[in-house]
Amino acid sequence: MFGVMNADAAARRWIDAWSRSWRELDADLLQPIYTPETVHRSHPFREPGNPIDYARWALAEEEGEPEVWMGEPVVAGDRAAIEWWAVVTENGKEVSLAGTSIVRFGADGRAVEQTDYWGHAEGSIRPFKGWGQTPSGSGPTPAP
């Protein structure tokens, strides 16, 4: 399985898809990175659900042009930890969201499991210095 699937490349496709989807407020842009059977927990204390349905619900509350940052993925085997940060307008109020998604990829490179851990704060708070870096020192990746 690991000889065929490159988890680092899969994580970078996940980052690209989520960056574009969030910035454009379009959940359908996420279709290529998930299987129909993907198990997604949008928070550790929530029941699992479909990631596309969740994204449609979450993005429907947002408006304007979100600012989105993605950290460098930390990859081990078929899994990746991916930090993300966004400043969005949600129901008319500016909110900052920061979290990490733990994603397991299948043999075809699509996500088969994902659990998100996140927090939020009122107002516009941008990533702090050093956020999203790997030990090599590369910085966060702004959305394209």
N, C-alpha and C positions, 0 to 999 in steps of 0.2 A: 504494500500500500504506500509506504513512504517513498519508494523508488519512483512511483508514478506522480504523486502529488507533491507539489512544492508549497509547504505551508507559508513560507515567507511571501511568495508571489500571491497566494490566496489571500493573505492578510492585507496585502497592498491593494488587491482588487476590492476587498471589503472597504478599506479606507476610502478609495476613490469613489465607490458607489454611494457610501454614506455621506461623503462630503458633497457630492453633486445633488443627491436626493434632499439633504437638509437645506442646502443653499437655495434650491429651486422649489422646495416644499412639495416634492413630488415622490410619493412612496413607490410608484410603479418603477422608478429607476433602480429599485432594490431587487426586482425580480430575478436578475441573473445570478445573484450571489447566494440565494437560498433554494433549498429543495422544498417541494410541497409538504414534506414531513418534518421540516426543521422544528425543533423544540426550542422555544424562546421564552425566557423569563425576563421581563422588563425591569424587574427588581427582585432581589432574593426572597422577599416576603409575598410576592404575587404568584398566582397560579400561572402555569405555562400557557402559551398561546401561539398564534401565528405571527411571525415577525412583520409581515407586510400589513396585516390588519392592524397591528399595534402602531406601526409607522403612520398609517392613514389617520388613525385616531389622534395620535400625538401631533402630527404636522397640521392637522385641521385647526388646532388651537393657536397656531403661530401665524404671524403675518409679517409683511415687509421683507427685509433682506437679512437673514440671520448671518452672524459672523461665526465661522466654524474653524476650529483647529483640531488637528489629529496628531497624536504623538507617534513616535517610532514604535512599531510593534515589537513585542518581546515574544519570540517564537520558540516552542519546544515540542518536538514530535509533530503531532497533527493539530496542535492547539496554539492559539495566540492570545496574548493580553494586549488590548488596544485602548490607550487613553484617548479621551475626546473631551472637548470643551466648546461651549457655544454661548453666545449672547443673543438672545431672541426677544421678540416682542410676542408675549403670550396673553391673549385676552386683553389687549390694550396696555399691558404693563411689561417693562423691560425686566428680564430675568436672566441670570447666568446659571448654566448647567455644567457640571463637570462630572466625569465618571470614567469607568473602565468596563469594556466588554470583554468577557472571556469567551472565545469562539473556538469550537472544534470543527475542523473541516473534514469532509468526506473525500473519497478517492478521486472525485472529479473536481475538487477544489472549492465546492460550494459549502456553505455553513450548514452543519447538521444539528448543532447545539449552540445556544448562545445564552449567557446570563449576564445581565447588566447590573453594575453597582454604581450608584450615582447620588449626588446631592445637588441642591440648588440654593440660590441666594437672590434676594431682590436687587435690582439694579444691574449696571454694567460692570462686571469684573472680568478683566482679561487674565490669561494665564500668567502665573508668576515666573520669574527668571529660573530657568532650569527645568521647567515643566516639560514633560513629554520626551525627555532625552534618554538615549541609551547610554551605557557607559562610555561609548566612543565619543560622546559629546555633541552628536547631531541634535538639532533643535526640533521644535514642533513643526508640523507641516500645515501651512494655512490652506484652506480650501482653494482649489484651482479657480 
